[in-house]
Amino acid sequence: MKHYRIPAVVALALAISSCSLIPEYLRPAAPVPESYPGQPANDAVTEAPPLTWQSYFPDADLQKLIQVGLQHNRDLKTAVLRIDEAKALYGIQNADRLPTIQGNLNYDRNKTVFSSSQAFEAELFKAGVGISDFEIDVFGRVKSLSQAALEQYLAITENQQAIQATLVTEIATQYVNLLTIHAQLKLAEQTLDDRKQILQRTQRRFDAGIDQVLDLKAAQIQVEQVQAQHAQWQRQLVTTQNALYLLLGESSQRTILTIKPLEDLKVGEAPIGMPSSLLTRRADIRAAEHQLKSANANIGGARAAFYPRLQLTTNVGLVNSEFTKLFSDTGSNYWAFSPQLIIPIFNYGRNKANLNLADARQHIEVVNYEKTIQTAFREVMDVLSAREAIAEESSARTRLSDLESSRLQLVKRKLDQGLVTYLELLDAQRSVLDAQSQVLQTRQLVLQNQVNLYKALGGS
């Protein structure tokens, strides 16, 4: 065989390695209804652009916090590094599909002693390039493993997107909590000032013999209760700030947390008529499908193990008995071509067990894929079903707060007329504080519901 025939043989081997034993992939049917209960049909929604955090959270202060978190959050940085790791692993696996050409320099010295006691000693120098133990992928074993590694890489890429969506949601959630606590703290401070004024007035009336000791004790109790609530909100304010800074990835707390009224924070809303097919936009579902495809490709690799493996070793170079003449014109040429066919005969059922393992893992990934879709569907349903109830509660809480405030003004007028006692005034004030606090909590629930919908719909 001439030298130029060796590359031709290698090229022919690569050309025939196109067989694949990977099962045909069919996406499992989504085990959820085609639309969400109570949602009108709207096919135009499926053509809507992806739900980005920039469009869903238009508030400039919140956007600034999200940008800081995306740059510095450690969990997100780890997820990005995981992508680099998976990309490197895929590169290693995919490299096995092509031959590795290596240079070599050999020195061989041997001595032969014949029966006549004569000895022959020789030394030989070789320099060349060649291919060592390259598997010609006739049945697609290496290709299947490379495809499985690629799907793993794509799954980890999707996981990074899912972690980013979760991070955006958590930052928005903590910012809503922060604004709510500030509002509650401000309400407690205003109420505390009012209660202290009433306590001072009650003390004067008690010293003058007008009010009884029961009125004085009631006023003191009201002050202490509000002080306790004020301290509670202060404690929660510190823990919420710390949680938010941790999400931002800033231990030095350089970012300024802008405080504004809770009603000034604007958050996007869900489009009307969402089909359940929008769930495929969720990164965790796409990641689960890539895991399924990876398991499917591994079945092809396990099947190929039952068939013969063809390995190729080739080498071409120079040879001489003197190293100084190895690269001179007086040197000799050599070539070697060594194909090897490895046929599995008996391995104690290892190949069968590996195929059963690949099948089992593929079935597991099918179930995981279906469970991921069901979980996503439930999350969307939880948000949508709670939205209307929360809106009704918020309206009712606002009306109740207005009524309690009107009752308080009426009690104050009757107190000046001597028609009610201070105990009734204190009770009216307590009711107003509770009602206003509940209004803030329901506003928080409304915003939190909208934030949760961003993640449930697969925001990016």
KESE-311506 format. One record per residue (C-alpha): x, z, y; residue in one letter; residue number from 1. Coordinates in pm, 1 decimal. Last residue first. Example, Ala and Ser with C-alpha at 12.3 -4.5 7.8 and 13.67 -1.06 7.14 Angstrom:
! KESE-311506
1367.0,714.0,-106.0,S,2
1230.0,780.0,-450.0,A,1
//
This chain:
! KESE-311506
-3637.8,3109.8,3549.6,S,460
-3989.4,3235.2,3493.6,G,459
-4120.8,3221.3,3140.1,G,458
-4491.9,3279.4,3191.0,L,457
-4467.8,3644.0,3084.0,A,456
-4174.4,3704.4,3321.0,K,455
-4361.1,3588.4,3629.6,Y,454
-4681.5,3755.2,3508.7,L,453
-4504.6,4092.2,3509.7,N,452
-4436.9,4056.6,3882.4,V,451
-4803.3,3981.8,3953.2,Q,450
-4914.1,4286.5,3756.4,N,449
-4655.5,4498.0,3936.2,Q,448
-4792.5,4386.7,4271.3,L,447
-5148.1,4482.9,4179.5,V,446
-5034.1,4809.3,4018.9,L,445
-4841.9,4907.4,4331.9,Q,444
-5151.3,4842.7,4539.7,R,443
-5334.4,5068.8,4293.6,T,442
-5078.7,5344.3,4349.1,Q,441
-5096.8,5314.4,4726.9,L,440
-5474.1,5343.2,4721.4,V,439
-5446.2,5644.4,4489.2,Q,438
-5227.2,5820.9,4745.0,S,437
-5486.6,5752.5,5014.6,Q,436
-5761.1,5899.9,4795.8,A,435
-5559.2,6208.9,4703.1,D,434
-5466.8,6275.3,5064.5,L,433
-5827.0,6228.4,5179.2,V,432
-5956.2,6466.2,4910.4,S,431
-5704.9,6732.2,5012.4,R,430
-5814.3,6699.0,5375.6,Q,429
-6180.1,6738.5,5278.6,A,428
-6098.6,7051.9,5075.1,D,427
-5902.7,7195.7,5364.8,L,426
-6195.0,7135.5,5597.3,L,425
-6440.4,7293.2,5351.8,E,424
-6216.4,7598.1,5325.6,L,423
-6200.1,7613.0,5703.3,Y,422
-6571.3,7687.3,5707.4,T,421
-6862.3,7468.2,5810.3,V,420
-7132.8,7475.1,6082.0,L,419
-6924.2,7640.6,6352.7,G,418
-6969.7,7351.6,6593.0,Q,417
-6596.1,7281.0,6593.5,D,416
-6610.9,7289.7,6215.3,L,415
-6901.5,7042.0,6221.5,K,414
-6685.2,6796.4,6411.8,R,413
-6393.5,6844.8,6172.9,K,412
-6623.4,6803.9,5871.2,V,411
-6747.8,6470.6,6009.7,L,410
-6392.6,6344.5,6062.8,Q,409
-6304.6,6443.3,5706.4,L,408
-6614.1,6267.2,5570.1,R,407
-6509.2,5945.8,5744.1,S,406
-6159.3,5971.9,5592.6,S,405
-6311.7,6031.5,5246.9,E,404
-6533.0,5725.9,5288.8,L,403
-6239.2,5506.4,5391.1,D,402
-6035.6,5630.2,5097.1,S,401
-6323.5,5557.8,4860.2,L,400
-6354.8,5203.2,4994.8,R,399
-5981.1,5146.6,4939.6,T,398
-5996.4,5293.2,4589.7,R,397
-6289.7,5067.3,4501.8,A,396
-6107.5,4757.2,4622.9,S,395
-5793.7,4853.0,4428.1,S,394
-5997.2,4926.7,4115.6,E,393
-6162.8,4585.8,4134.4,E,392
-5823.6,4415.9,4172.1,A,391
-5683.2,4617.5,3881.6,I,390
-5973.5,4513.6,3659.4,A,389
-5928.2,4147.9,3750.4,E,388
-5554.3,4151.0,3680.5,R,387
-5567.2,4354.9,3359.4,A,386
-5692.6,4067.3,3145.2,S,385
-5438.6,3826.6,3291.5,L,384
-5142.1,4059.0,3247.4,V,383
-5229.8,4166.6,2894.4,D,382
-5308.8,3808.0,2799.2,M,381
-4968.2,3690.0,2917.9,V,380
-4794.4,3962.2,2718.8,E,379
-5009.1,3890.2,2412.4,R,378
-4918.3,3520.6,2421.2,F,377
-4547.6,3607.9,2448.1,A,376
-4572.5,3841.1,2150.5,T,375
-4754.2,3576.4,1946.7,Q,374
-4492.9,3315.6,2035.0,I,373
-4207.7,3549.2,1939.2,T,372
-4387.1,3637.4,1614.3,K,371
-4413.7,3267.9,1523.9,E,370
-4042.8,3213.2,1585.1,Y,369
-3950.9,3528.3,1393.4,N,368
-4167.6,3413.9,1100.4,V,367
-3998.9,3074.2,1097.9,V,366
-3659.6,3245.3,1133.7,E,365
-3730.0,3453.5,823.4,I,364
-3826.0,3141.6,628.7,H,363
-3493.2,2981.4,726.8,Q,362
-3309.4,3296.6,626.6,R,361
-3471.4,3286.8,283.4,A,360
-3383.7,2919.5,236.6,D,359
-3020.7,2980.7,336.8,A,358
-2997.2,3276.1,97.8,L,357
-3149.8,3072.2,-185.8,N,356
-2892.5,2799.8,-115.5,L,355
-2611.1,3055.5,-117.0,N,354
-2741.4,3199.0,-445.6,A,353
-2747.0,2855.7,-602.7,K,352
-2394.2,2786.1,-484.6,N,351
-2269.0,3119.7,-619.9,R,350
-2437.1,3081.2,-959.1,G,349
-2135.2,3199.6,-1160.1,Y,348
-1905.5,2933.8,-1016.5,N,347
-1915.6,2665.2,-1287.5,F,346
-1850.8,2296.0,-1244.1,I,345
-1808.8,2214.9,-874.1,P,344
-1616.8,1885.6,-839.8,I,343
-1321.7,1860.6,-602.3,I,342
-1199.1,1503.2,-552.8,L,341
-851.1,1473.2,-402.7,Q,340
-706.0,1185.2,-202.0,P,339
-326.6,1180.1,-173.6,S,338
-162.0,905.0,34.5,F,337
212.0,938.9,103.2,A,336
446.2,732.7,315.1,W,335
822.7,691.8,346.1,Y,334
1070.8,520.2,572.2,N,333
1447.5,526.8,539.7,S,332
1705.4,602.6,809.2,G,331
1986.4,359.0,889.7,T,330
1833.6,270.9,1224.3,D,329
1875.6,626.9,1339.6,S,328
1617.0,905.9,1346.0,F,327
1732.1,1080.2,1029.3,L,326
2097.6,989.9,1072.5,K,325
2202.9,1324.5,1218.1,T,324
1989.9,1504.6,957.1,F,323
2175.9,1351.0,668.5,E,322
2008.8,1277.0,333.9,S,321
1750.0,1067.4,508.2,N,320
1370.2,1040.1,534.9,V,319
1136.1,907.6,803.5,L,318
761.1,928.5,841.2,G,317
411.6,886.4,697.1,V,316
178.3,1150.1,553.9,N,315
-169.7,1158.9,408.0,T,314
-390.3,1430.0,258.6,T,313
-758.0,1361.5,193.8,L,312
-1030.1,1584.7,54.4,Q,311
-1345.0,1463.0,-118.6,L,310
-1599.4,1731.6,-205.1,R,309
-1827.7,1686.8,-504.2,P,308
-2192.9,1790.1,-470.0,Y,307
-2358.1,2130.7,-509.4,F,306
-2204.7,2252.5,-181.7,A,305
-2404.5,1984.0,0.0,A,304
-2723.9,2183.4,-54.8,R,303
-2579.2,2491.1,117.1,A,302
-2469.8,2284.0,416.2,G,301
-2812.0,2123.0,445.1,G,300
-2976.1,2465.4,424.8,I,299
-2748.6,2574.1,709.6,N,298
-2911.0,2305.9,924.7,A,297
-3254.2,2467.3,883.3,N,296
-3111.3,2806.6,976.4,A,295
-2972.1,2653.5,1293.4,S,294
-3304.5,2485.3,1366.5,K,293
-3480.2,2820.8,1334.8,L,292
-3228.9,2987.4,1566.2,Q,291
-3289.9,2704.0,1812.1,H,290
-3662.4,2774.2,1785.3,E,289
-3610.3,3143.0,1858.9,A,288
-3404.5,3053.4,2166.5,A,287
-3681.8,2824.8,2293.2,R,286
-3929.0,3109.7,2247.7,I,285
-3699.3,3355.0,2429.3,D,284
-3650.0,3104.4,2712.5,A,283
-4019.0,3081.3,2788.3,R,282
-4124.4,2730.0,2881.2,R,281
-4281.8,2688.6,2539.0,T,280
-4537.3,2947.3,2651.8,L,279
-4691.6,2685.8,2879.6,L,278
-4860.2,2552.7,2565.7,S,277
-5104.4,2844.9,2601.4,S,276
-5294.0,2643.9,2859.7,P,275
-5312.7,2781.6,3215.6,M,274
-5638.9,2713.9,3397.9,G,273
-5562.1,2863.4,3738.3,I,272
-5199.8,2898.9,3841.9,P,271
-5059.0,3251.5,3831.1,A,270
-4982.9,3433.3,4154.6,E,269
-4676.6,3464.2,4373.2,G,268
-4558.2,3786.5,4538.4,V,267
-4581.6,3893.2,4903.2,K,266
-4454.1,4229.8,5023.8,L,265
-4622.9,4313.2,5354.2,D,264
-4890.7,4528.4,5185.2,E,263
-4624.0,4777.3,5073.6,L,262
-4513.9,4843.8,5427.7,P,261
-4141.7,4772.2,5474.0,K,260
-3811.5,4925.1,5368.9,I,259
-3500.8,4708.0,5353.9,T,258
-3249.3,4825.8,5095.3,L,257
-2904.9,4760.2,5242.1,I,256
-2654.6,4626.5,4990.4,T,255
-2321.6,4810.6,4987.2,R,254
-2434.3,5066.9,4729.5,Q,253
-2078.1,5140.4,4609.2,S,252
-2180.7,5114.3,4241.9,S,251
-2317.1,4765.9,4292.3,E,250
-2441.4,4582.3,3983.9,G,249
-2774.6,4495.3,4144.1,L,248
-2953.8,4643.2,3844.3,L,247
-2754.0,4964.1,3887.7,L,246
-2839.8,4965.2,4257.0,Y,245
-3209.7,4948.2,4169.8,L,244
-3188.4,5236.6,3923.0,A,243
-3002.6,5449.7,4177.5,N,242
-3262.4,5374.9,4443.7,Q,241
-3540.6,5465.9,4201.2,T,240
-3369.5,5794.3,4108.5,T,239
-3325.7,5888.7,4475.0,V,238
-3684.0,5804.0,4570.1,L,237
-3820.3,5992.2,4268.8,Q,236
-3655.8,6310.8,4392.5,R,235
-3789.5,6258.7,4744.3,Q,234
-4136.8,6193.7,4604.9,W,233
-4128.1,6523.7,4416.1,Q,232
-4005.1,6711.4,4722.2,A,231
-4297.4,6577.1,4925.6,H,230
-4541.6,6667.3,4649.3,Q,229
-4410.1,7025.2,4647.8,A,228
-4438.0,7041.3,5025.8,Q,227
-4793.7,6912.2,5000.9,V,226
-4886.3,7189.1,4759.2,Q,225
-4711.7,7453.2,4967.0,E,224
-4904.4,7356.5,5278.5,V,223
-5239.9,7357.3,5095.6,Q,222
-5165.3,7699.4,4946.8,I,221
-5092.5,7843.0,5291.5,Q,220
-5424.0,7711.2,5424.5,A,219
-5609.9,7862.4,5129.7,A,218
-5433.9,8196.6,5181.0,K,217
-5536.4,8202.3,5546.9,L,216
-5899.6,8118.5,5469.4,D,215
-5911.7,8390.6,5202.1,L,214
-5765.1,8640.1,5450.7,V,213
-6074.6,8596.0,5664.9,Q,212
-6098.0,8407.6,5991.1,D,211
-6205.5,8547.5,6329.1,I,210
-6006.9,8871.5,6338.9,G,209
-5774.7,8752.1,6614.0,A,208
-5478.4,8759.3,6377.1,D,207
-5682.5,8547.7,6135.9,F,206
-5767.8,8297.3,6411.0,R,205
-5400.4,8272.7,6501.6,R,204
-5300.9,8229.9,6138.5,Q,203
-5571.7,7964.7,6090.4,T,202
-5434.9,7768.8,6385.5,R,201
-5080.8,7789.3,6247.7,Q,200
-5200.6,7686.5,5903.4,L,199
-5395.9,7395.0,6051.7,I,198
-5083.1,7274.7,6229.9,Q,197
-4883.3,7310.6,5909.8,K,196
-5142.3,7109.8,5717.8,R,195
-5130.1,6824.7,5972.0,D,194
-4750.9,6808.1,5959.0,D,193
-4758.6,6811.2,5578.9,L,192
-5012.7,6529.1,5574.4,T,191
-4786.6,6308.3,5782.3,Q,190
-4485.7,6389.6,5563.4,E,189
-4684.5,6330.1,5242.4,A,188
-4802.8,5990.8,5368.2,L,187
-4446.7,5893.7,5456.5,K,186
-4328.5,5997.4,5109.8,L,185
-4607.8,5801.0,4943.3,Q,184
-4514.8,5492.8,5146.6,A,183
-4147.9,5537.9,5060.6,H,182
-4243.6,5581.1,4694.9,I,181
-4444.4,5259.0,4700.5,T,180
-4165.8,5063.6,4870.1,L,179
-3917.6,5182.4,4607.3,L,178
-4153.3,5109.4,4318.2,N,177
-4204.6,4753.7,4445.2,V,176
-3827.2,4716.7,4472.5,Y,175
-3787.6,4855.0,4121.2,Q,174
-4031.4,4598.5,3984.2,T,173
-3870.0,4307.6,4170.4,A,172
-3529.0,4405.0,4034.1,I,171
-3673.7,4444.0,3684.3,E,170
-3842.5,4104.0,3694.8,T,169
-3528.5,3926.9,3817.9,V,168
-3328.4,4096.3,3542.0,L,167
-3581.5,3997.5,3277.0,T,166
-3570.0,3635.7,3392.1,A,165
-3189.2,3646.2,3380.0,Q,164
-3193.9,3796.9,3031.0,I,163
-3424.8,3516.8,2915.9,A,162
-3193.7,3254.6,3065.4,Q,161
-2896.8,3411.6,2886.1,Q,160
-3097.6,3408.3,2564.6,N,159
-3150.8,3035.4,2615.6,E,158
-2774.8,2979.2,2620.7,T,157
-2744.7,3200.2,2312.3,I,156
-2993.6,2975.6,2133.0,A,155
-2805.5,2661.5,2241.3,L,154
-2482.0,2799.3,2094.9,Y,153
-2656.4,2891.7,1771.6,Q,152
-2802.8,2541.2,1758.4,E,151
-2453.2,2395.4,1793.5,L,150
-2319.5,2621.2,1516.8,A,149
-2593.8,2500.9,1280.9,A,148
-2515.2,2139.5,1367.6,Q,147
-2147.0,2199.2,1289.8,S,146
-2239.2,2357.0,956.4,L,145
-2455.9,2057.0,873.0,S,144
-2182.8,1811.6,976.8,K,143
-1932.4,1991.8,755.3,V,142
-2163.1,1964.7,453.7,R,141
-2277.1,1610.3,531.6,G,140
-2267.4,1465.9,180.7,F,139
-1965.9,1236.7,230.6,V,138
-1791.1,1465.3,479.2,D,137
-1435.9,1354.2,409.9,I,136
-1262.7,1690.4,402.6,E,135
-915.1,1680.2,556.0,F,134
-661.7,1864.7,340.2,D,133
-358.3,1772.7,553.7,S,132
-329.7,1467.3,776.2,I,131
10.8,1325.2,864.5,G,130
311.0,1292.2,1088.1,V,129
674.1,1259.1,989.0,G,128
1024.2,1396.1,964.1,A,127
1208.6,1445.4,636.3,K,126
1557.0,1569.9,552.4,F,125
1694.8,1565.0,199.4,L,124
1956.9,1758.1,7.9,E,123
2106.8,1685.5,-330.3,A,122
2290.2,1862.9,-610.6,E,121
2350.3,1719.9,-957.7,F,120
2506.1,1932.6,-1225.2,A,119
2676.8,1842.3,-1550.5,Q,118
2658.0,2104.6,-1815.4,S,117
2584.6,1836.4,-2072.7,S,116
2231.8,1975.2,-2092.7,S,115
2176.5,1879.6,-1727.2,F,114
2181.0,2116.2,-1429.5,V,113
1969.3,2003.9,-1130.2,T,112
2021.5,2140.4,-779.9,K,111
1780.5,2120.4,-491.6,N,110
1779.7,2107.4,-113.2,R,109
1472.7,2005.2,88.6,D,108
1444.3,2020.1,467.7,Y,107
1114.3,1932.6,626.5,N,106
999.0,1841.1,978.4,L,105
624.2,1806.0,1026.8,N,104
384.7,1662.6,1283.8,G,103
17.6,1732.0,1253.0,Q,102
-295.7,1519.3,1272.5,I,101
-617.8,1715.7,1226.8,T,100
-894.2,1500.8,1086.1,P,99
-1236.2,1507.7,1252.3,L,98
-1550.5,1694.5,1141.5,R,97
-1359.7,2023.2,1125.1,D,96
-1339.4,2023.8,1506.6,A,95
-1715.3,2089.6,1518.7,N,94
-1667.8,2437.1,1375.5,Q,93
-1401.3,2536.1,1626.7,I,92
-1591.4,2383.2,1918.2,G,91
-1908.2,2563.1,1809.1,Y,90
-1720.8,2892.0,1804.5,L,89
-1583.3,2820.1,2152.6,A,88
-1930.3,2743.5,2287.9,K,87
-2064.5,3061.9,2131.1,A,86
-1798.5,3270.6,2305.2,E,85
-1852.9,3097.3,2637.8,D,84
-2226.5,3161.2,2603.0,I,83
-2156.7,3525.1,2521.1,R,82
-1958.4,3541.9,2844.1,L,81
-2271.8,3441.4,3034.4,V,80
-2470.0,3714.0,2857.3,A,79
-2203.4,3970.8,2945.3,T,78
-2226.7,3869.3,3310.7,K,77
-2604.5,3910.3,3293.8,L,76
-2568.8,4261.7,3154.4,D,75
-2310.4,4342.6,3421.7,R,74
-2526.8,4254.0,3721.4,N,73
-2303.6,4120.5,3999.8,H,72
-2405.3,3769.2,4098.8,Q,71
-2761.1,3757.2,3968.3,L,70
-2819.5,4106.4,4108.4,G,69
-2701.6,4009.7,4456.4,V,68
-2928.6,3704.9,4454.5,Q,67
-3223.4,3917.4,4343.2,I,66
-3164.7,4165.0,4626.2,L,65
-3154.7,3887.3,4885.4,K,64
-3471.2,3735.6,4742.5,Q,63
-3646.1,4071.3,4780.3,L,62
-3558.6,4086.5,5149.6,D,61
-3663.2,3723.8,5207.7,A,60
-4005.7,3760.0,5041.0,D,59
-4087.3,3427.8,4871.4,P,58
-4084.9,3572.3,4516.2,F,57
-4250.0,3304.4,4300.2,Y,56
-4076.1,3010.6,4466.9,S,55
-3722.9,3149.2,4454.8,Q,54
-3788.5,3305.7,4113.3,W,53
-3850.0,2963.6,3963.7,T,52
-4160.2,2868.5,3762.6,L,51
-4081.4,2526.9,3619.4,P,50
-4259.9,2231.9,3782.3,P,49
-4632.1,2175.2,3715.7,A,48
-4724.2,1905.8,3463.3,E,47
-4885.3,2155.9,3226.4,T,46
-5096.0,2285.0,3516.7,V,45
-5255.7,1944.8,3562.9,A,44
-5438.3,1988.0,3233.1,D,43
-5666.2,2250.8,3382.4,N,42
-5913.8,2412.1,3145.6,A,41
-6082.1,2729.4,3267.5,P,40
-5924.5,3062.4,3161.8,Q,39
-6153.9,3327.4,3015.1,G,38
-5967.9,3341.3,2686.4,P,37
-5622.0,3185.3,2713.7,Y,36
-5590.5,2833.2,2583.4,S,35
-5476.0,2659.6,2265.6,E,34
-5525.7,2974.5,2058.7,P,33
-5218.4,3135.3,1898.2,V,32
-5020.0,3081.4,1576.2,P,31
-4813.0,2797.6,1729.3,A,30
-4768.5,2530.2,1464.4,A,29
-4421.1,2529.1,1313.9,P,28
-4184.6,2262.7,1451.6,R,27
-4094.0,2021.5,1176.9,L,26
-3729.0,1969.7,1093.4,Y,25
-3646.6,1731.7,811.4,E,24
-3428.7,1917.1,562.8,P,23
-3052.0,1884.9,618.5,I,22
-2892.8,1692.2,331.1,L,21
-2706.3,1450.6,555.0,S,20
-2506.8,1138.3,464.5,C,19
-2288.0,990.0,736.6,S,18
-1942.5,1037.6,590.0,S,17
-1908.1,670.4,499.6,I,16
-1753.2,579.4,834.5,A,15
-1505.8,865.3,834.3,L,14
-1370.8,755.0,497.2,A,13
-1341.4,396.7,617.2,L,12
-1144.0,509.8,922.5,A,11
-910.2,708.6,698.6,V,10
-857.8,408.5,471.2,V,9
-785.8,187.6,771.7,A,8
-540.7,441.9,906.2,P,7
-353.5,418.3,570.7,I,6
-362.9,39.5,545.1,R,5
-119.8,-12.6,830.6,Y,4
157.8,147.1,628.9,H,3
134.0,-95.2,340.9,K,2
0.0,0.0,0.0,M,1
//
